[in-house]
Amino acid sequence: MSEEEDGGSLYVLTAVLLTPAQFPSILGDDYPEACSLLGVPPAAAGYGLVMGQDEEGARWTVVVDDVSLVAMAIASWDCGMEYDLSPDERSIVISLAGWPLALAVATAGIPDPHDPEQGADGTGRVPLAPPSAETWGPVQRRMGADQIAREWADWSERVGTDGGVAAAAHPGLARALEEALAYTQSPPPPGRVRSSFAGDEARTLRVDGPGWSLVARTDGAAFVLLDEEPSEVLAVPHEAQGELPELSELLAALDRVAVRPA
């Protein structure tokens, strides 16, 4: 439990990081865009997003600049250990009504989770809310790429690593690969290209751009999702296509310009 800016209690349910290398993809294609959605400047050190309920059960997201504290809490929880995440009041950047992510948990002994009234956080904004699963758009496209990254073995077997849709035969896929290649020549906004450990000396790459998302492993396949192709997953050919390099070369180049978790 921690204290909010106005002195009220916040019963913490979970927390996530908001840094150039690691942020909820539903918030944007890159780190500055994610920060803009929350109304905070894109600080290089990043933030922690602490989500919980007040004493009346209302949902709140508290943005704090003590990234190390939030990272320590997340690591402890991931290991099955208890950790009392209570950010210092001086670390609070802003408190926002609502949650940007869907949470299936609640605090015992207080009313069920609900959004406070619009403007209760002093911003006048509609409370944050998770995206709808009923429509397809940039948010769902990024969430789909994240799901593939989490379930890599299943997806690589399901879609296949040999073949896929040739870039020359699909304009959207070709455009995505060309823009991804451009990232290796002129660095994009922080967070557009992210690299994380995948085991066996491989890296998982998550790359986003206007209307497309790419997820890949540096030792294997790559898949692209497009705004104009609802729920479709396109496998990237391994061989060179037109002016594009072979897939392995493209992934290696992207990994060199990617931001990585500290």
MARMIZA-873453 format. One record per residue (C-alpha): residue in three letters; x, y, z. Coordinates in steps of 0.25 Angstrom, whole numbers. Example, Ala and Ser with C-alpha at 12.3 -4.5 7.8 and 13.67 -1.06 7.14 Angstrom:
BEGIN
{res = ALA | px = 49 | py = -18 | pz = 31}
{res = SER | px = 55 | py = -4 | pz = 29}
END
This chain:
BEGIN
{res = MET | px = 0 | py = 0 | pz = 0}
{res = SER | px = 5 | py = 14 | pz = -3}
{res = GLU | px = 0 | py = 28 | pz = -2}
{res = GLU | px = -5 | py = 36 | pz = -14}
{res = GLU | px = -2 | py = 51 | pz = -16}
{res = ASP | px = -15 | py = 55 | pz = -9}
{res = GLY | px = -11 | py = 47 | pz = 3}
{res = GLY | px = -21 | py = 36 | pz = 0}
{res = SER | px = -17 | py = 21 | pz = 1}
{res = LEU | px = -14 | py = 13 | pz = -11}
{res = TYR | px = -15 | py = -2 | pz = -10}
{res = VAL | px = -4 | py = -7 | pz = -21}
{res = LEU | px = -9 | py = -18 | pz = -30}
{res = THR | px = 3 | py = -18 | pz = -40}
{res = ALA | px = 13 | py = -10 | pz = -47}
{res = VAL | px = 20 | py = -9 | pz = -61}
{res = LEU | px = 32 | py = -2 | pz = -66}
{res = LEU | px = 31 | py = 10 | pz = -76}
{res = THR | px = 45 | py = 11 | pz = -82}
{res = PRO | px = 51 | py = 13 | pz = -96}
{res = ALA | px = 54 | py = -2 | pz = -96}
{res = GLN | px = 42 | py = -8 | pz = -89}
{res = PHE | px = 28 | py = -2 | pz = -89}
{res = PRO | px = 13 | py = -7 | pz = -91}
{res = SER | px = 12 | py = -7 | pz = -106}
{res = ILE | px = -3 | py = -4 | pz = -105}
{res = LEU | px = 2 | py = 10 | pz = -101}
{res = GLY | px = 9 | py = 13 | pz = -115}
{res = ASP | px = 18 | py = 10 | pz = -126}
{res = ASP | px = 30 | py = 16 | pz = -118}
{res = TYR | px = 34 | py = 21 | pz = -104}
{res = PRO | px = 31 | py = 36 | pz = -107}
{res = GLU | px = 17 | py = 32 | pz = -112}
{res = ALA | px = 14 | py = 24 | pz = -100}
{res = CYS | px = 19 | py = 35 | pz = -91}
{res = SER | px = 10 | py = 45 | pz = -98}
{res = LEU | px = -2 | py = 37 | pz = -96}
{res = LEU | px = 0 | py = 37 | pz = -81}
{res = GLY | px = 3 | py = 52 | pz = -82}
{res = VAL | px = 18 | py = 51 | pz = -77}
{res = PRO | px = 31 | py = 55 | pz = -84}
{res = PRO | px = 39 | py = 44 | pz = -90}
{res = ALA | px = 50 | py = 44 | pz = -79}
{res = ALA | px = 62 | py = 36 | pz = -83}
{res = ALA | px = 62 | py = 28 | pz = -70}
{res = GLY | px = 47 | py = 25 | pz = -71}
{res = TYR | px = 36 | py = 22 | pz = -61}
{res = GLY | px = 29 | py = 12 | pz = -54}
{res = LEU | px = 14 | py = 10 | pz = -55}
{res = VAL | px = 8 | py = 6 | pz = -42}
{res = MET | px = -7 | py = 1 | pz = -43}
{res = GLY | px = -16 | py = -1 | pz = -31}
{res = GLN | px = -29 | py = 3 | pz = -24}
{res = ASP | px = -32 | py = 14 | pz = -14}
{res = GLU | px = -41 | py = 12 | pz = -1}
{res = GLU | px = -54 | py = 13 | pz = -9}
{res = GLY | px = -49 | py = 3 | pz = -20}
{res = ALA | px = -46 | py = 13 | pz = -31}
{res = ARG | px = -36 | py = 9 | pz = -41}
{res = TRP | px = -23 | py = 18 | pz = -41}
{res = THR | px = -10 | py = 18 | pz = -49}
{res = VAL | px = 1 | py = 25 | pz = -42}
{res = VAL | px = 13 | py = 29 | pz = -51}
{res = VAL | px = 26 | py = 29 | pz = -42}
{res = ASP | px = 41 | py = 33 | pz = -46}
{res = ASP | px = 47 | py = 23 | pz = -37}
{res = VAL | px = 49 | py = 12 | pz = -48}
{res = SER | px = 59 | py = 4 | pz = -39}
{res = LEU | px = 48 | py = 2 | pz = -28}
{res = VAL | px = 38 | py = -3 | pz = -38}
{res = ALA | px = 48 | py = -12 | pz = -45}
{res = MET | px = 51 | py = -18 | pz = -32}
{res = ALA | px = 37 | py = -20 | pz = -28}
{res = ILE | px = 34 | py = -27 | pz = -42}
{res = ALA | px = 46 | py = -36 | pz = -41}
{res = SER | px = 42 | py = -40 | pz = -27}
{res = TRP | px = 28 | py = -43 | pz = -31}
{res = ASP | px = 33 | py = -51 | pz = -43}
{res = CYS | px = 41 | py = -60 | pz = -34}
{res = GLY | px = 28 | py = -62 | pz = -25}
{res = MET | px = 33 | py = -53 | pz = -14}
{res = GLU | px = 25 | py = -43 | pz = -6}
{res = TYR | px = 29 | py = -29 | pz = -8}
{res = ASP | px = 22 | py = -16 | pz = -2}
{res = LEU | px = 23 | py = -6 | pz = -13}
{res = SER | px = 21 | py = 7 | pz = -6}
{res = PRO | px = 27 | py = 18 | pz = -15}
{res = ASP | px = 32 | py = 31 | pz = -8}
{res = GLU | px = 22 | py = 42 | pz = -10}
{res = ARG | px = 33 | py = 51 | pz = -16}
{res = SER | px = 35 | py = 40 | pz = -27}
{res = ILE | px = 20 | py = 42 | pz = -32}
{res = VAL | px = 20 | py = 49 | pz = -45}
{res = ILE | px = 5 | py = 48 | pz = -47}
{res = SER | px = -7 | py = 40 | pz = -43}
{res = LEU | px = -17 | py = 36 | pz = -54}
{res = ALA | px = -31 | py = 31 | pz = -53}
{res = GLY | px = -33 | py = 17 | pz = -58}
{res = TRP | px = -24 | py = 6 | pz = -63}
{res = PRO | px = -18 | py = 5 | pz = -77}
{res = LEU | px = -17 | py = -10 | pz = -75}
{res = ALA | px = -27 | py = -21 | pz = -72}
{res = LEU | px = -25 | py = -27 | pz = -58}
{res = ALA | px = -33 | py = -39 | pz = -53}
{res = VAL | px = -29 | py = -36 | pz = -39}
{res = ALA | px = -35 | py = -27 | pz = -28}
{res = THR | px = -33 | py = -23 | pz = -14}
{res = ALA | px = -40 | py = -31 | pz = -3}
{res = GLY | px = -49 | py = -24 | pz = 6}
{res = ILE | px = -52 | py = -11 | pz = -2}
{res = PRO | px = -62 | py = -9 | pz = -13}
{res = ASP | px = -60 | py = -15 | pz = -27}
{res = PRO | px = -51 | py = -8 | pz = -37}
{res = HIS | px = -58 | py = 4 | pz = -44}
{res = ASP | px = -54 | py = 16 | pz = -50}
{res = PRO | px = -54 | py = 29 | pz = -43}
{res = GLU | px = -62 | py = 41 | pz = -49}
{res = GLN | px = -56 | py = 48 | pz = -61}
{res = GLY | px = -47 | py = 59 | pz = -56}
{res = ALA | px = -45 | py = 52 | pz = -42}
{res = ASP | px = -30 | py = 52 | pz = -45}
{res = GLY | px = -29 | py = 67 | pz = -48}
{res = THR | px = -26 | py = 65 | pz = -63}
{res = GLY | px = -41 | py = 65 | pz = -68}
{res = ARG | px = -37 | py = 53 | pz = -76}
{res = VAL | px = -46 | py = 41 | pz = -78}
{res = PRO | px = -40 | py = 30 | pz = -69}
{res = LEU | px = -30 | py = 21 | pz = -75}
{res = ALA | px = -36 | py = 7 | pz = -80}
{res = PRO | px = -31 | py = -5 | pz = -87}
{res = PRO | px = -33 | py = -6 | pz = -102}
{res = SER | px = -45 | py = -13 | pz = -108}
{res = ALA | px = -43 | py = -27 | pz = -113}
{res = GLU | px = -55 | py = -25 | pz = -123}
{res = THR | px = -48 | py = -17 | pz = -133}
{res = TRP | px = -35 | py = -17 | pz = -140}
{res = GLY | px = -25 | py = -6 | pz = -141}
{res = PRO | px = -11 | py = -1 | pz = -137}
{res = VAL | px = -13 | py = -5 | pz = -122}
{res = GLN | px = -18 | py = -19 | pz = -126}
{res = ARG | px = -7 | py = -21 | pz = -136}
{res = ARG | px = 4 | py = -18 | pz = -126}
{res = MET | px = -3 | py = -27 | pz = -116}
{res = GLY | px = -3 | py = -38 | pz = -126}
{res = ALA | px = 12 | py = -36 | pz = -128}
{res = ASP | px = 14 | py = -37 | pz = -113}
{res = GLN | px = 6 | py = -50 | pz = -112}
{res = ILE | px = 15 | py = -56 | pz = -123}
{res = ALA | px = 27 | py = -52 | pz = -116}
{res = ARG | px = 22 | py = -59 | pz = -103}
{res = GLU | px = 18 | py = -71 | pz = -110}
{res = TRP | px = 29 | py = -72 | pz = -120}
{res = ALA | px = 30 | py = -87 | pz = -121}
{res = ASP | px = 15 | py = -89 | pz = -124}
{res = TRP | px = 15 | py = -78 | pz = -134}
{res = SER | px = 27 | py = -82 | pz = -142}
{res = GLU | px = 22 | py = -96 | pz = -144}
{res = ARG | px = 8 | py = -91 | pz = -147}
{res = VAL | px = 12 | py = -81 | pz = -158}
{res = GLY | px = 24 | py = -88 | pz = -162}
{res = THR | px = 39 | py = -83 | pz = -164}
{res = ASP | px = 40 | py = -87 | pz = -178}
{res = GLY | px = 32 | py = -79 | pz = -189}
{res = GLY | px = 22 | py = -69 | pz = -184}
{res = VAL | px = 17 | py = -57 | pz = -193}
{res = ALA | px = 28 | py = -52 | pz = -202}
{res = ALA | px = 30 | py = -37 | pz = -200}
{res = ALA | px = 29 | py = -34 | pz = -215}
{res = ALA | px = 15 | py = -40 | pz = -215}
{res = HIS | px = 10 | py = -33 | pz = -203}
{res = PRO | px = 11 | py = -17 | pz = -203}
{res = GLY | px = 8 | py = -16 | pz = -188}
{res = LEU | px = 19 | py = -26 | pz = -184}
{res = ALA | px = 29 | py = -20 | pz = -194}
{res = ARG | px = 26 | py = -6 | pz = -188}
{res = ALA | px = 28 | py = -11 | pz = -174}
{res = LEU | px = 42 | py = -17 | pz = -177}
{res = GLU | px = 46 | py = -5 | pz = -185}
{res = GLU | px = 43 | py = 4 | pz = -173}
{res = ALA | px = 50 | py = -6 | pz = -163}
{res = LEU | px = 62 | py = -5 | pz = -172}
{res = ALA | px = 62 | py = 10 | pz = -172}
{res = TYR | px = 62 | py = 9 | pz = -156}
{res = THR | px = 76 | py = 3 | pz = -158}
{res = GLN | px = 81 | py = 15 | pz = -166}
{res = SER | px = 74 | py = 26 | pz = -158}
{res = PRO | px = 71 | py = 23 | pz = -144}
{res = PRO | px = 56 | py = 24 | pz = -141}
{res = PRO | px = 49 | py = 29 | pz = -128}
{res = PRO | px = 54 | py = 22 | pz = -116}
{res = GLY | px = 46 | py = 9 | pz = -114}
{res = ARG | px = 42 | py = 6 | pz = -128}
{res = VAL | px = 53 | py = -5 | pz = -129}
{res = ARG | px = 54 | py = -13 | pz = -116}
{res = SER | px = 63 | py = -25 | pz = -113}
{res = SER | px = 62 | py = -35 | pz = -102}
{res = PHE | px = 69 | py = -48 | pz = -98}
{res = ALA | px = 63 | py = -60 | pz = -104}
{res = GLY | px = 72 | py = -71 | pz = -100}
{res = ASP | px = 83 | py = -79 | pz = -107}
{res = GLU | px = 90 | py = -66 | pz = -111}
{res = ALA | px = 78 | py = -61 | pz = -118}
{res = ARG | px = 70 | py = -48 | pz = -117}
{res = THR | px = 55 | py = -45 | pz = -119}
{res = LEU | px = 53 | py = -33 | pz = -127}
{res = ARG | px = 40 | py = -24 | pz = -126}
{res = VAL | px = 40 | py = -14 | pz = -137}
{res = ASP | px = 28 | py = -4 | pz = -139}
{res = GLY | px = 24 | py = 6 | pz = -150}
{res = PRO | px = 13 | py = 13 | pz = -156}
{res = GLY | px = 3 | py = 2 | pz = -158}
{res = TRP | px = 12 | py = -10 | pz = -156}
{res = SER | px = 18 | py = -18 | pz = -145}
{res = LEU | px = 30 | py = -28 | pz = -147}
{res = VAL | px = 34 | py = -39 | pz = -137}
{res = ALA | px = 46 | py = -48 | pz = -139}
{res = ARG | px = 57 | py = -56 | pz = -133}
{res = THR | px = 71 | py = -53 | pz = -138}
{res = ASP | px = 73 | py = -68 | pz = -140}
{res = GLY | px = 61 | py = -71 | pz = -147}
{res = ALA | px = 48 | py = -66 | pz = -153}
{res = ALA | px = 41 | py = -52 | pz = -154}
{res = PHE | px = 26 | py = -49 | pz = -155}
{res = VAL | px = 19 | py = -36 | pz = -159}
{res = LEU | px = 5 | py = -31 | pz = -155}
{res = LEU | px = -2 | py = -20 | pz = -162}
{res = ASP | px = -13 | py = -11 | pz = -159}
{res = GLU | px = -19 | py = -14 | pz = -173}
{res = GLU | px = -19 | py = -29 | pz = -170}
{res = PRO | px = -27 | py = -31 | pz = -158}
{res = SER | px = -22 | py = -43 | pz = -150}
{res = GLU | px = -13 | py = -48 | pz = -161}
{res = VAL | px = 1 | py = -52 | pz = -158}
{res = LEU | px = 11 | py = -51 | pz = -170}
{res = ALA | px = 24 | py = -59 | pz = -170}
{res = VAL | px = 36 | py = -51 | pz = -175}
{res = PRO | px = 43 | py = -59 | pz = -186}
{res = HIS | px = 58 | py = -62 | pz = -182}
{res = GLU | px = 63 | py = -59 | pz = -196}
{res = ALA | px = 66 | py = -45 | pz = -201}
{res = GLN | px = 55 | py = -38 | pz = -208}
{res = GLY | px = 57 | py = -27 | pz = -218}
{res = GLU | px = 66 | py = -16 | pz = -211}
{res = LEU | px = 64 | py = -23 | pz = -197}
{res = PRO | px = 75 | py = -31 | pz = -191}
{res = GLU | px = 74 | py = -45 | pz = -186}
{res = LEU | px = 65 | py = -47 | pz = -174}
{res = SER | px = 77 | py = -51 | pz = -165}
{res = GLU | px = 85 | py = -38 | pz = -169}
{res = LEU | px = 73 | py = -29 | pz = -167}
{res = LEU | px = 71 | py = -35 | pz = -153}
{res = ALA | px = 85 | py = -34 | pz = -149}
{res = ALA | px = 85 | py = -19 | pz = -153}
{res = LEU | px = 72 | py = -16 | pz = -146}
{res = ASP | px = 78 | py = -23 | pz = -133}
{res = ARG | px = 90 | py = -13 | pz = -134}
{res = VAL | px = 81 | py = -1 | pz = -133}
{res = ALA | px = 71 | py = -7 | pz = -123}
{res = VAL | px = 70 | py = -2 | pz = -109}
{res = ARG | px = 72 | py = -13 | pz = -98}
{res = PRO | px = 67 | py = -14 | pz = -84}
{res = ALA | px = 78 | py = -10 | pz = -74}
END
